[in-house]
């Protein structure tokens, strides 16, 4: 069935008052979009309406200390804080059969959230994201030199925050898009990169797992994750001809890809 087809019944029969009631359209799975480091829920603003137009309820929560919640940034904000942000959002909204999408650093967050959400999540989609093993930190994936530089910047900040990168670092070349990104990104709480993730059950119990790799250009930080995902036959793997921040630069392509994966 074509998800974009809307069947409208009634016509002249509606005036007769005897037309059989039309069945309500099937409710599609809710989608929760989780952003990466330095971003906020705002980064999904070009993708969210496209997914909603296909009939999915969509939410894009902002993690503590970022975006419109940047005033909450502090040394006490760690990876577990962000994991709980997502868990509490899904539980308080009473969402089930969730398609949980994590971008970049958000891969750590959604992997940790799946650990706590049980059967509420039916499909995990990692978008150019990390897929950590138990005990790993984000810093371990960044490379030694990058980690040293990032730690030095965080220590120099009185609140131990990691200054935001630039749009160019994420492969965004359009001047308008770059200005929009650079004007909205904010510092990342250092604790979110330093705290090891705790995983016991993992994600093997999930009915569906998908990975979208942004390959134009590809970021080397995710090479290890890509290799591990491709070697695991239980994941569906898709390469996207878009840069890391595809939700900004290629919203239609990304939306179409997500909808195809979700089915």
C-alpha positions as CSV (number, residue, x, y, z in Angstrom):
1,X,0.0,0.0,0.0
2,X,1.3,3.5,-0.9
3,X,1.6,5.4,2.4
4,X,1.2,8.7,0.6
5,X,-2.3,7.7,-0.8
6,X,-5.2,9.2,1.1
7,X,-8.6,7.5,0.3
8,X,-11.4,10.0,0.6
9,X,-14.9,8.5,0.7
10,X,-18.3,10.0,0.7
11,X,-18.9,12.1,-2.4
12,X,-22.6,12.5,-3.2
13,X,-23.4,9.6,-0.9
14,X,-22.6,11.8,2.1
15,X,-25.7,13.9,1.5
16,X,-27.9,10.8,1.8
17,X,-26.7,10.2,5.4
18,X,-26.7,6.5,4.8
19,X,-23.1,6.0,3.7
20,X,-21.2,3.3,5.7
21,X,-18.7,4.7,8.2
22,X,-15.2,4.6,6.8
23,X,-12.6,2.9,9.0
24,X,-10.1,5.2,10.6
25,X,-6.7,5.1,9.0
26,X,-4.2,2.9,10.7
27,X,-2.0,4.7,13.2
28,X,1.6,4.7,12.2
29,X,4.5,4.1,14.6
30,X,5.6,7.1,16.6
31,X,9.1,8.4,15.7
32,X,11.4,10.0,18.2
33,X,14.4,11.9,16.8
34,X,17.4,12.3,19.0
35,X,20.0,14.9,18.0
36,X,23.7,14.8,18.4
37,X,26.3,16.9,20.2
38,X,26.0,20.7,20.2
39,X,22.6,20.5,18.5
40,X,19.1,20.5,19.8
41,X,15.7,19.3,18.8
42,X,15.6,22.3,16.4
43,X,17.9,20.5,14.0
44,X,15.1,18.2,12.9
45,X,12.8,21.0,11.9
46,X,13.1,20.3,8.1
47,X,12.6,16.5,8.6
48,X,9.8,16.4,11.2
49,X,7.0,17.8,9.1
50,X,7.9,15.5,6.2
51,X,7.6,12.4,8.5
52,X,4.4,13.8,10.0
53,X,2.9,14.2,6.5
54,X,3.4,10.5,6.0
55,X,1.2,9.9,9.0
56,X,3.7,9.3,11.8
57,X,3.5,11.1,15.2
58,X,7.0,12.7,15.5
59,X,8.8,14.3,18.4
60,X,12.3,15.7,18.7
61,X,13.2,16.3,22.4
62,X,16.1,18.5,23.2
63,X,18.7,17.0,25.6
64,X,19.6,18.8,28.9
65,X,22.0,21.7,28.5
66,X,21.5,22.1,24.8
67,X,19.3,24.1,22.4
68,X,16.5,25.9,24.2
69,X,17.7,24.0,27.4
70,X,21.2,25.4,27.3
71,X,20.6,27.4,30.5
72,X,20.6,24.0,32.3
73,X,24.2,23.1,31.3
74,X,26.4,22.2,34.2
75,X,29.1,19.8,35.4
76,X,26.4,17.5,36.7
77,X,25.0,16.8,33.2
78,X,26.4,13.5,32.1
79,X,25.5,10.7,29.6
80,X,23.0,9.2,32.0
81,X,21.2,12.6,32.1
82,X,20.7,12.5,28.4
83,X,19.6,8.9,28.4
84,X,17.0,9.7,31.0
85,X,15.8,12.6,28.9
86,X,14.8,10.2,26.2
87,X,13.5,7.5,28.5
88,X,11.3,10.0,30.4
89,X,10.1,11.6,27.2
90,X,8.9,8.2,25.8
91,X,7.4,7.0,29.0
92,X,5.6,10.2,29.9
93,X,4.2,10.5,26.4
94,X,3.1,6.8,26.8
95,X,4.7,5.9,23.4
96,X,4.9,2.3,22.3
97,X,6.1,0.6,19.1
98,X,8.6,3.5,18.9
99,X,11.0,4.1,16.0
100,X,14.0,5.6,17.9
101,X,16.4,7.6,15.7
102,X,19.8,8.7,17.1
103,X,22.2,11.0,15.2
104,X,25.9,11.1,15.8
105,X,26.6,11.4,19.6
106,X,22.9,10.5,19.9
107,X,23.9,6.9,19.1
108,X,25.2,6.7,22.7
109,X,22.0,8.2,24.1
110,X,19.5,5.9,22.2
111,X,21.6,2.8,22.8
112,X,21.4,3.5,26.5
113,X,17.7,4.4,26.3
114,X,16.9,1.1,24.6
115,X,18.5,-0.7,27.6
116,X,15.8,0.9,29.9
117,X,12.7,1.1,27.7
118,X,12.2,-2.6,27.1
119,X,9.5,-3.4,24.5
120,X,8.5,0.2,24.0
121,X,11.1,0.5,21.1
122,X,10.5,-1.7,18.0
123,X,13.0,-0.2,15.6
124,X,16.4,1.5,16.3
125,X,17.8,3.6,13.5
126,X,21.3,5.1,13.9
127,X,22.0,8.0,11.6
128,X,25.8,8.4,11.1
129,X,26.0,7.6,14.8
130,X,28.2,5.8,17.3
131,X,27.1,2.4,18.4
132,X,29.0,1.8,21.7
133,X,29.9,-1.3,23.6
134,X,29.6,-1.6,27.4
135,X,32.0,0.7,29.3
136,X,33.0,2.8,26.3
137,X,32.9,6.6,26.2
138,X,32.4,9.1,23.4
139,X,36.0,10.3,23.9
140,X,37.3,6.9,22.9
141,X,35.7,7.3,19.5
142,X,37.1,10.8,18.8
143,X,40.7,9.8,18.4
144,X,43.6,10.6,20.8
145,X,44.5,14.0,19.5
146,X,40.9,15.2,19.2
147,X,40.2,14.0,22.7
148,X,43.3,15.8,24.1
149,X,42.2,19.0,22.4
150,X,38.6,18.6,23.5
151,X,39.6,18.0,27.1
152,X,41.9,21.0,27.1
153,X,39.1,23.2,25.9
154,X,36.7,21.8,28.5
155,X,39.1,22.3,31.3
156,X,39.7,25.9,30.2
157,X,35.9,26.5,30.5
158,X,34.8,27.3,34.1
159,X,31.8,24.9,33.7
160,X,33.8,22.2,31.8
161,X,31.8,22.6,28.6
162,X,33.0,21.6,25.2
163,X,32.7,24.5,22.7
164,X,30.6,23.9,19.7
165,X,32.2,22.9,16.4
166,X,31.3,24.8,13.2
167,X,28.9,23.9,10.4
168,X,31.9,23.3,8.1
169,X,33.1,20.5,10.5
170,X,29.8,18.7,9.7
171,X,30.2,19.0,5.9
172,X,27.7,21.9,5.6
173,X,28.9,24.2,2.7
174,X,25.7,26.2,1.9
175,X,26.2,29.7,3.4
176,X,22.6,30.0,4.6
177,X,22.5,26.5,6.1
178,X,25.9,27.1,7.7
179,X,24.9,30.5,9.2
180,X,21.7,28.9,10.6
181,X,23.7,26.0,12.2
182,X,26.5,28.2,13.6
183,X,23.9,30.5,15.1
184,X,22.1,27.8,17.0
185,X,24.7,25.2,18.1
186,X,25.9,25.5,21.7
187,X,28.4,24.0,24.1
188,X,28.3,20.3,25.0
189,X,28.4,19.2,28.6
190,X,31.8,17.5,29.1
191,X,30.4,14.8,31.3
192,X,28.4,13.4,28.4
193,X,31.7,12.6,26.6
194,X,33.5,11.3,29.7
195,X,31.0,9.0,31.4
196,X,31.2,5.3,30.3
197,X,27.9,3.8,29.0
198,X,26.4,0.9,30.9
199,X,25.0,-1.9,28.7
200,X,23.8,-5.3,29.8
201,X,21.0,-6.4,27.5
202,X,22.1,-4.5,24.4
203,X,19.8,-4.1,21.3
204,X,19.8,-7.7,20.0
205,X,16.2,-8.1,21.2
206,X,14.9,-5.4,19.0
207,X,12.8,-6.6,16.1
208,X,14.4,-4.1,13.7
209,X,17.8,-2.3,13.6
210,X,19.0,0.0,10.8
211,X,22.1,2.1,10.1
212,X,22.3,5.1,7.8
213,X,25.8,6.2,6.9
214,X,26.3,9.7,5.5
215,X,29.0,9.3,2.9
216,X,29.4,12.6,1.1
217,X,31.8,13.1,2.8
218,X,32.1,10.4,5.4
219,X,33.4,11.3,8.8
220,X,36.3,9.0,10.0
221,X,35.1,9.0,13.6
222,X,32.3,6.6,12.6
223,X,34.5,4.2,10.5
224,X,34.8,1.6,13.3
225,X,31.1,1.7,14.0
226,X,30.3,1.3,10.3
227,X,32.6,-1.7,10.0
228,X,31.1,-3.4,13.0
229,X,27.5,-2.8,11.8
230,X,28.2,-4.1,8.3
231,X,29.9,-7.2,9.8
232,X,26.7,-7.9,11.8
233,X,24.1,-9.4,9.5
234,X,21.2,-8.4,11.7
235,X,21.3,-4.7,10.7
236,X,20.0,-3.1,7.6
237,X,22.7,-0.8,6.3
238,X,22.1,2.2,3.9
239,X,24.6,4.6,2.5
240,X,23.4,8.2,1.9
241,X,25.0,10.7,-0.5
242,X,24.9,13.5,2.0
243,X,27.1,15.0,4.7
244,X,26.9,14.3,8.4
245,X,24.1,16.8,9.1
246,X,21.8,15.4,6.4
247,X,18.8,16.5,8.3
248,X,19.8,20.1,7.5
249,X,21.3,19.7,4.0
250,X,19.2,16.9,2.5
251,X,16.0,16.8,4.5
252,X,13.9,15.2,1.7
253,X,16.4,12.5,0.9
254,X,16.8,11.7,4.6
255,X,13.0,11.7,5.2
256,X,12.5,9.4,2.2
257,X,15.2,7.1,3.4
258,X,13.7,6.9,7.0
259,X,10.3,6.2,5.6
260,X,11.6,3.4,3.4
261,X,13.4,1.8,6.3
262,X,10.3,2.1,8.6
263,X,8.0,0.8,5.9
